Amino acid sequence: MQQIKVVRPSEGTFGPGAGGLQKKDLVDETVGPIRIVVRYAELVPGLDSGEHVRDREEILYYLSGELDVEVTGGESYHLTPGCTIFIPPGIKHRHVNRGKETVRQLFIQTEVAK
């Protein structure tokens, strides 16, 4: 039987991500879910993740700061605190922090079954 688990903000360690993004897993298979990961990420001013594409679904929820998500050959989305964006698998995109403030976000992602 699974149990409820609480993850405190001070728990976990930051690891590097694309373009200098700092992230840490809050909820992954070590906590319970098999195919969902929740990460907390910080994107410093000037960060550009570079174009990338994922083979999984992403949901990003913005806590603070402003960020542009640019779809290759398509739309650009300016996101502010409280915004949520869903990025389907296979969409080539990048994240750019053009502001003066660190962007803080929750990053929810499906994982490929192991």
C-alpha angles and dihedrals in degrees: 000000000000119000132214112260128194121208115202121213091243093057125095130030131261119248131186123268136180117316095002097307112157115215142165131193114244099174124020138128091302088065098040120275116106102201106020129078125188116199134182112218138186121203112193122216111283094023115147113182092200122230114310140158128209131207091218140060120270131197118187123193116192118222100174141352129032126274138180119221109197123195113212108254092358148050130358121212124202108207128196134180112305094026120126124198129191116207114191122216116277097029111129109220146141138215119227127185105202093164133093095243132075111254115229119197145163111235115201116188137173113231128220109256111259 
